Amino acid sequence: MRLTRNCIGNALATGKSGCQIDFGKIKAVILVPHGKTLGKSFTAGTFETKCHADIPNRIYPIKTIVEYAKNGGEPQVSAVGYGGSGVNGYSPQTDTFTLDKYSEHLAASISKNANVRFDAYYLDENGLLIGVNNGTDELGGIPMSTVYVNPVPHPTSNAKASLTISFCLEDARAAIENFDYVQLDFNPIEELNGLVPVDLVENAAGKFRVIESIGGYDRTEEFGAAIATGAASVLNGVTTAAYADGVLTITPAQGATPSLKNPSVLLVNDIPGIEWNRTVMMPSS
């Protein structure tokens, strides 16, 4: 029997929602690995946990956004011969967001991952989480072909240092046709904090500090007590740890190099917002 085909079409629907949404200004963007979603259950604490989750289940928030500019995503219209015009596609679309403050950490990390595919959710000031309908009961992220930064790290004569991040939509037309959103019943903006890489640096024999990998800001005073208290849970390769006067005193296990455990473990031990990058030991004499 010969294979047959059906004519696929779309019914035109020109009505409006019974409760129309007043879309607000975008305040944050949440990146997820391509094909991943944020799930379908959102409660207070959900987003903070996901920001600290183990890879590949981690989400990557970018905030606080103070300006939005759309470039492209316009219908491409042309005619064939002397026939009427028709839409033959949409131009590539780039959504560019300006952050409230310059961040050298964010600029470096986004640049390093410019060739990694991500999906993006937009969060507006009214708690509206915007994405796409992916055919499931979970809101999907908008697929991006690339995400890149345009940093201005130094002030000019009339402006502060600034950082813009551009999101290049994989398919502008699909983003329009599959547009969807979820209304959250709480504002997660305070939970949306990305991770900062830190180094565990030995300054003297057995004396360590927690230092940001870029810029060298010392976070030991902030986290030292919690690290020492939960040493058995949050440190690898140690036998004892104590904190006093801005210094962690660590006794490494035999043949081991101390390190911090995954952010998911650190979070439940009151050590949020950081991720171990490397341990720098003093040269042995």
C-alpha positions as CSV (number, residue, x, y, z in Angstrom):
1,M,0.0,0.0,0.0
2,R,1.3,3.4,-0.9
3,L,2.2,5.8,1.9
4,T,0.0,8.8,2.1
5,R,0.3,12.3,3.6
6,N,-2.0,14.7,5.3
7,C,-2.2,18.5,4.8
8,I,-0.9,20.1,8.0
9,G,-2.3,23.4,8.8
10,N,-3.1,25.7,11.7
11,A,-6.4,27.2,12.7
12,L,-6.4,30.9,13.1
13,A,-7.2,32.1,16.7
14,T,-7.6,35.8,17.2
15,G,-9.1,35.9,20.6
16,K,-7.5,37.3,23.8
17,S,-6.9,35.7,27.2
18,G,-9.7,36.0,29.7
19,C,-7.1,37.5,32.0
20,Q,-4.6,39.4,29.9
21,I,-1.0,39.7,31.2
22,D,0.7,43.0,31.6
23,F,4.2,41.9,30.9
24,G,6.8,43.6,33.1
25,K,10.5,44.5,32.6
26,I,12.9,41.6,32.5
27,K,14.9,41.4,35.7
28,A,16.8,38.1,35.3
29,V,17.7,35.4,32.8
30,I,18.1,31.8,33.8
31,L,20.3,29.5,31.6
32,V,19.9,25.8,31.6
33,P,21.8,23.2,29.6
34,H,20.2,22.7,26.2
35,G,17.2,20.3,26.5
36,K,16.9,20.6,30.3
37,T,14.0,22.4,32.0
38,L,13.4,24.0,35.3
39,G,10.8,21.4,36.1
40,K,7.1,21.9,36.9
41,S,7.0,22.6,40.6
42,F,8.2,26.0,41.9
43,T,8.3,26.8,45.6
44,A,10.4,29.1,47.8
45,G,13.9,27.7,47.9
46,T,13.6,25.8,44.6
47,F,15.7,28.1,42.6
48,E,18.5,28.5,45.3
49,T,18.8,24.7,45.4
50,K,19.0,24.5,41.6
51,C,21.7,27.2,41.5
52,H,23.8,24.9,43.7
53,A,22.9,21.6,42.1
54,D,25.5,19.2,40.7
55,I,26.2,19.4,37.0
56,P,24.3,18.8,34.7
57,N,21.2,19.7,36.8
58,R,22.5,23.2,37.8
59,I,20.9,26.4,36.6
60,Y,22.8,29.6,35.8
61,P,21.1,32.8,36.8
62,I,22.1,36.2,35.4
63,K,20.9,39.3,37.2
64,T,20.1,42.2,37.8
65,I,18.9,43.4,34.3
66,V,18.2,47.1,33.9
67,E,17.8,47.4,30.1
68,Y,16.6,45.2,27.2
69,A,17.1,45.6,23.5
70,K,15.8,43.4,20.7
71,N,17.6,43.1,17.4
72,G,16.2,41.2,14.5
73,G,13.4,38.6,14.7
74,E,11.7,40.4,11.8
75,P,9.6,38.7,9.1
76,Q,11.5,38.3,5.8
77,V,9.0,39.2,3.1
78,S,9.6,38.8,-0.6
79,A,7.8,38.3,-3.9
80,V,8.4,35.7,-6.6
81,G,8.3,37.5,-10.0
82,Y,5.2,39.7,-10.2
83,G,3.3,37.7,-7.7
84,G,2.3,38.9,-4.3
85,S,4.7,39.1,-1.3
86,G,5.0,36.3,1.2
87,V,6.8,35.5,4.4
88,N,9.8,33.2,3.7
89,G,11.2,33.2,7.2
90,Y,12.4,35.4,10.1
91,S,15.7,37.2,10.5
92,P,18.0,36.0,13.3
93,Q,17.1,37.5,16.6
94,T,19.4,38.7,19.4
95,D,18.1,39.8,22.8
96,T,20.6,42.0,24.6
97,F,20.4,42.8,28.3
98,T,22.4,45.4,30.3
99,L,23.3,44.4,33.9
100,D,23.2,46.9,36.7
101,K,26.8,46.4,37.6
102,Y,29.9,45.2,35.7
103,S,31.1,41.7,36.8
104,E,34.5,40.4,35.8
105,H,33.5,36.9,37.0
106,L,30.4,36.7,34.8
107,A,32.1,38.3,31.8
108,A,34.9,35.7,31.9
109,S,32.6,32.7,32.4
110,I,30.2,33.6,29.7
111,S,33.0,34.2,27.2
112,K,34.5,30.8,28.0
113,N,31.2,29.1,27.3
114,A,30.2,31.1,24.2
115,N,30.2,27.8,22.1
116,V,28.1,25.9,24.6
117,R,24.4,25.5,23.8
118,F,22.0,26.8,26.5
119,D,18.2,27.3,26.8
120,A,17.1,30.5,28.5
121,Y,14.1,31.6,30.7
122,Y,13.3,35.2,31.2
123,L,12.0,36.4,34.6
124,D,10.1,39.6,34.7
125,E,9.5,42.0,37.6
126,N,6.0,40.5,38.2
127,G,7.2,37.0,38.8
128,L,6.4,35.8,35.3
129,L,8.7,33.0,34.1
130,I,8.8,33.2,30.3
131,G,9.9,30.3,28.0
132,V,8.4,28.1,25.3
133,N,5.8,25.3,25.0
134,N,7.9,22.2,24.4
135,G,5.0,19.8,24.1
136,T,5.2,18.6,27.7
137,D,3.7,19.8,31.0
138,E,7.0,21.5,31.8
139,L,7.8,25.0,30.6
140,G,10.8,24.8,28.2
141,G,13.6,27.3,27.9
142,I,14.1,29.3,24.7
143,P,16.9,27.6,22.7
144,M,19.9,29.8,22.1
145,S,22.6,29.3,19.4
146,T,25.1,31.2,21.5
147,V,25.3,33.6,24.4
148,Y,28.1,36.2,24.4
149,V,29.2,39.3,26.4
150,N,30.2,42.8,25.5
151,P,32.2,44.1,28.5
152,V,33.2,47.7,29.1
153,P,35.4,47.1,32.2
154,H,36.4,50.7,32.7
155,P,34.4,53.9,33.2
156,T,34.2,56.4,30.3
157,S,33.8,60.2,30.6
158,N,30.1,59.9,30.8
159,A,29.3,56.3,31.9
160,K,30.3,53.7,34.5
161,A,31.8,50.3,33.6
162,S,29.1,48.1,32.1
163,L,28.3,44.7,30.9
164,T,25.8,43.6,28.3
165,I,25.0,40.0,27.5
166,S,23.4,39.0,24.2
167,F,21.3,35.9,23.7
168,C,21.0,34.7,20.1
169,L,17.8,32.8,19.6
170,E,18.2,29.5,17.7
171,D,14.9,30.0,15.9
172,A,13.1,33.4,16.2
173,R,9.9,32.2,14.5
174,A,9.6,29.1,16.8
175,A,10.1,31.4,19.8
176,I,7.1,33.4,18.7
177,E,4.9,30.5,17.8
178,N,5.7,28.5,20.9
179,F,5.8,31.4,23.4
180,D,4.6,30.4,26.8
181,Y,4.9,31.4,30.5
182,V,4.2,30.5,34.1
183,Q,3.0,32.9,36.7
184,L,5.0,32.3,40.0
185,D,3.3,32.9,43.3
186,F,6.5,34.2,44.8
187,N,9.4,36.3,43.7
188,P,12.6,34.2,43.3
189,I,14.9,37.1,42.4
190,E,16.8,36.9,45.8
191,E,17.4,33.1,45.3
192,L,18.9,33.6,41.9
193,N,22.6,33.9,42.7
194,G,25.2,32.2,40.6
195,L,28.4,30.6,41.9
196,V,31.8,32.2,42.2
197,P,34.9,30.0,41.8
198,V,37.2,30.1,44.8
199,D,40.7,28.7,45.5
200,L,41.8,27.1,48.8
201,V,45.2,28.7,49.3
202,E,47.8,27.7,51.8
203,N,49.7,30.8,53.0
204,A,51.7,29.0,55.7
205,A,52.1,25.3,56.7
206,G,48.5,24.1,57.4
207,K,47.1,27.7,57.2
208,F,44.5,28.2,54.5
209,R,42.4,31.0,53.1
210,V,39.4,30.9,50.8
211,I,40.2,33.2,47.9
212,E,38.2,34.2,44.8
213,S,39.9,32.8,41.7
214,I,39.6,36.1,39.9
215,G,40.8,39.2,41.8
216,G,41.8,37.3,44.9
217,Y,39.1,38.6,47.3
218,D,39.4,36.9,50.6
219,R,36.2,35.1,51.7
220,T,37.7,33.2,54.7
221,E,36.1,35.5,57.3
222,E,32.7,34.9,55.6
223,F,32.8,31.1,55.4
224,G,35.7,30.0,57.7
225,A,33.6,29.2,60.8
226,A,31.1,27.3,58.8
227,I,33.8,25.3,57.0
228,A,35.5,24.4,60.3
229,T,32.3,23.5,62.0
230,G,31.2,21.2,59.1
231,A,34.7,20.1,58.1
232,A,33.8,16.4,58.0
233,S,30.9,17.2,55.6
234,V,32.3,20.0,53.5
235,L,36.0,19.2,53.1
236,N,37.8,16.4,51.2
237,G,41.1,15.1,52.3
238,V,41.4,16.4,55.8
239,T,41.5,15.0,59.3
240,T,40.9,18.2,61.3
241,A,40.0,21.9,60.7
242,A,39.7,24.9,62.9
243,Y,39.0,28.6,62.3
244,A,40.4,31.7,64.1
245,D,41.4,35.2,63.2
246,G,40.6,34.9,59.5
247,V,42.6,31.7,58.9
248,L,41.6,28.1,58.5
249,T,44.0,25.7,60.1
250,I,43.7,22.3,58.3
251,T,45.4,19.0,58.9
252,P,45.4,17.2,55.6
253,A,44.9,13.4,55.5
254,Q,47.9,11.4,54.7
255,G,48.8,11.9,51.0
256,A,45.7,14.0,50.3
257,T,45.2,17.6,49.1
258,P,42.4,19.5,50.9
259,S,39.5,20.7,48.8
260,L,35.9,21.8,49.2
261,K,33.0,19.5,48.3
262,N,30.3,20.3,45.7
263,P,28.2,23.4,46.1
264,S,25.1,21.3,46.8
265,V,26.9,20.0,49.9
266,L,28.2,23.4,50.8
267,L,24.7,25.0,50.6
268,V,23.1,22.7,53.2
269,N,26.0,23.6,55.5
270,D,25.4,27.3,55.3
271,I,28.1,28.0,52.7
272,P,26.3,29.4,49.7
273,G,27.4,31.0,46.5
274,I,30.9,29.5,46.0
275,E,32.4,26.6,44.1
276,W,35.9,25.1,44.7
277,N,38.2,25.7,41.7
278,R,41.6,24.5,42.9
279,T,43.9,24.1,45.9
280,V,47.2,26.0,46.0
281,M,49.7,24.4,48.3
282,M,52.9,25.9,49.5
283,P,56.0,24.4,47.8
284,S,57.4,21.6,49.9
285,S,60.8,22.5,51.4
